[in-house]
């Protein structure tokens, strides 16, 4: 028997034993979908500002551990840190706070479905603010269907109470921040030599620094802190940043581009499941229907239905890849 006959089976065995990317894909969607459940649990112990700060602090620690383990140096240029600071406002500190505040008025299920608007908000910002894309009938149709889905998902025909309107507005504001952040990062951070871990870590650190003084002054910790709330806050940062980063990197490295960018469509599904199962939140018929319209609108705007085989999707942001740094695999900074 030749050496080739001995080595080939050995390589095939090694390949079979590697962690399958579909498992990473599903776990990634589950982590980012569960973030809305964890926010609800965190709010039982602390204020929305404290929830946002805790998840950024835990995420920064997790990413610093990843950076140390991979011997990755943080960015050195002051200009890069300036852009990361701005990006952290729109991609971390502001939307994390807005989503946390929004969930004091609306369900985790509804917040998770609204988050699915992120690709459409990104496209709208790219069209109107950054002028990185030109409108065409397909994009306009996708936007129209997606935003019609918003009207359906909130059940606008029933009318909205003041508190519910505030919650929906806060979550829409968070999505708008994401929409601005992704084109900004593409313009100012794409193509940098810094590795994804370094940029993601720097971004999350900036977000934690931004919220630290505000949370110290305006935050509030309840007298009784459930253990479930502490675990949820830790999960928001450690899983939503550290573990999700590793999973996202694995999916992008091994899965087809069209599949890797489709994690967008898993997040609302998991948000609905965990919200109904663990928080006993009611799910109306129009919430998943509206969410489906939002996802269909996003798919149309990306031309997913008519793309030729082997063609990559148009670049759009993952709702949960909250660290877009110009690198395909950088996406660990958030789950919501």
N, C-alpha and C positions, 0 to 999 in steps of 0.2 A: 504494500500500500504506500503511495507517495505521500509526501508531506502535505500536498494540496488537499488530498482526501481527508487528512487529519484536521487541518486548519479550518476548512470550510464549514463542517458541522459545528465546530467550536464557535465560529463567528455567528452562525445562525442561532445557536443556543443563547449566546450573549444578547443578540438582538431581541429574541423572544422574551428575555427576562427584564428588559428595560420597561420602565413605567409607561403604560399606554397613554398617549396624549388624549384620547376621548375621556378617560377618567379625570385627567387634569382639567379638561374643558368643562365637564359637569361640576366638579368640585369648585372651580373658579366661579361659575354662575351661581352656585349655591351660596358661596361665601358672600358675594356681592349682593345677592338677593336677600340674604339673612341680615344684612346690615340695618335694614329698616326695622326689623324685629329687635335687634340689639339696641338701637336708638330708643325705642319705646321702653325697654327695660332700664336703660341708663337714666331716662327721665324720671324714673321712680325715686332716684337718689339725689340727682343734681339738676341744675338748671340747663337749658339748651346751650348756653355758652360753655359751661363746664363739660358737657358731653362732647362738644366740638373740640375743646382743648385736650380732653383726656384721650380722645382717639388719635389726635395728632401727636401728643407726647408719646403714647404707646407705639404709634407707627414709627416715629423717629427713632425710638430705642430699637425697635425690631430691625429697621433698615440699617442703623449703625452696626448692629450685630452682623447683618448680612455683608455690609461693606468691610468690616474687620475680617470676617471669615474668608472673603474673596480677595482680601488685600487691595481693596479699591480705595484710591485717594479721592477726597472731595475736590470739587472744582477749585481752581486757584485764581482765576481771573475775576476781578471785581465786577466787570461788565456782566459776566455770566451770573454772578450772585444777584446783581440788580434785576436781571430778567427773571430769575427764579423767585425773587421776592414778589415781583408783580404777579407772576404766574400763580404763586401760592395764595394770593388774595382771591383770585377768580376760580381757582381749582380746588382750594382746600378751606381756608379759614372762613370766607364768606358763605359758600354753599353749604359747608358742614353745619354752620350756625343756623342758616335758613332752614335746612331740612329738619334740624333738631327742633327749632321753634315751630315749624309747620306741623310736626307730629304731636305737638301739644294740643292741636285743634282738629286734626284729621287722623284717619287710621294709617297704620303702617302699610296696609294693602294699597290704599290710594296713593300714598307717597311713592311707593315702589313703581306703580303704573305711571305716574307723572314723570318719574325719572327716565322712562323709556323715550321721552321727548328729546333727550340729549342729542342724538344724531341730527334731528331736524333743527334744533336750536343752533347747532354748530354750522349746519348748512346755511341757515338764514344769516348768521353773523358773517360767514365767508362771502355771502352774496352782497350784503349791504354795508358792512363796516370795513372789512378787510379787502373786499373786491378781489378775492382769490379765485372766484368762479363766476361764470356767466349764467344767467337764468336761461332755461329752456322749458318747453312744455312739460317734459317729464318731471323736472324738478318742481315746477309750480304745482303740478298735479299731486305730487308726493307731499308737498307742504300743506296743500289744501286738505287732503285726506287726513293727514296727521293732526292738524289743528282742529278739524271736525271731530276727530277722536277725543280731543280734550273736552269738548262740549258734551260728548256722550258720556265720558267716564265720570264727570262730576254730576251728571244728571241735571243739567241746567234747567230742564223743564219743571223740576220740582222747586226751583228757587234755592238760594243759598243763604244760610244764616250768617251773621257777622263773624262769628268765630271760625266757622268753616271756610268762609271767604278769605279770612286772614291766613289760614293754614294753606289753602290752595295757592294763594298769592305768594307766600313765602317759598313754597316748593317750586313754583314756576320761576321765581327769582333765582333760586339755586340753579335750575336748569339753564337759565339765561346766562349765569356766570360761567357755567361749563361751556356754553356755546361760544362765548368770547374767548375763553382760555385756550381752546384747542387751536384755532387759527393763529392766535398770538404766539403760542409755542412753536407752531410750524414756521412762522416768519422769523422768530428771533433765536430759537434754540436748535432748529433742525441743522444737522450736519456738523455739530460740534464734536470735537475729538473726545470729550469727556464720556466715559462709559455710562450706560443707563443707570446703574446702581448709584453712581456718584450724583447724577442729576436728580434722581428721585429722592435720595436721602437729603440733599440740599434743599429741595423744594419743601419737603415735609418739615424739616427743621425750621425753615422760614415761617411756615404756617403756625407752628407751635410758638415761636417767638412772637408772632403777631398777636396771638390770642392770650398769651400769658398775662400781660398787664391788665387786659380788659376783663378776663375771667377772675383775676385776683380782686378787682374792684367791684365788678357788677355780678359776679357769679354767686351762686347760692347752693349750699350743700344741705340736704334735709337732715333732720336729727337722727332718723333711723335710715340706715343704708343697707338694703338687702344684699345678701351675697350674690344673688343672681345679677344685680345691677353692676357690681364690680367685675364679675366675669364677662358681662356683655361689653363693658367699656374696654376691657383688655382685648376681647375678641375683635372689636372694631379696629383697633390699631394693629395688633399682632397678626391676626388672620387677614384682615382687609388690606394690610400693607405688606408685611413680611412674607407670609405664606402665599398670598395672592400674587406677589411679584414673581416668586419662583414658578408658580403654576402658569402664570401668563407667559413667562419666558419660554417655558417648556412647550406650551401650545403653539406659540408663534414660531418656534424653531422646528416643530415637527408636523404641524397640521397644515393643510392647504390654506392659502390666504383667505379664500371665501369662507372657510369654516372658522378660522381664528377670529375673524371680525364679527362672527355671528353670536358671540357671547352676549351681545346686546339683547337678543331675543329670549335668553334664558332667565335674565334677572327678574322681570315682572312675574314670571311663572313661579319662581321660588318665593318672591315676596308675598304673593297671594297664598301660597301653600302654608308658609310658616305663620303668616298673620292670622289665617283662619284656624290653623291647628293649635298654635301655642298661645295666641292672644285672644282667641274666641271672637275675632272680629267678623262681623257680618259681611258677606260678599254679595252685592246686588248683581242682577243679571247684566246691567249696563256697564259695570266697571270692567270686567274682562272683555266685553264687546268693544268698549271704547279703547282699551289697551291694544286689542287686536288691530283696530283701525290705525292707531299710532304706529304700530310696528309695520303694517302694510304700507303706510305712507313713507316710512323710513326706507323700506325695501325698494319701493318704486323710485324714490329719489336717488338711490344708489344703483338703480338699474339691475337689481338682482334677478329679476324675472326673465330678462332677455340677454343676460350676459352669456357670451360664448364660453364653451368649456375651456378651462385652463386660464381664463382671464381673471385678473384680480379685481376686487371691488374698488369703487371709488373711495378715496380716503375719507373716512369719517371717524369720529371719536367713539370709542367704547364708552358707554355710560359709566362704567366703572373703572376704566383705565384712567385714573385721575392723576397720572403723571405722564403727560405726553411731552417728551423731550426731544423729539426729532429722531428717536430710535424706535424701531418697530416693536421692540420688546419691553419698552419702559411703560409700565402701567400699574404700579402697585399702590398709589397713594390714597386710594379710597375704595369704598364699597358702595357709596350712595351718591 
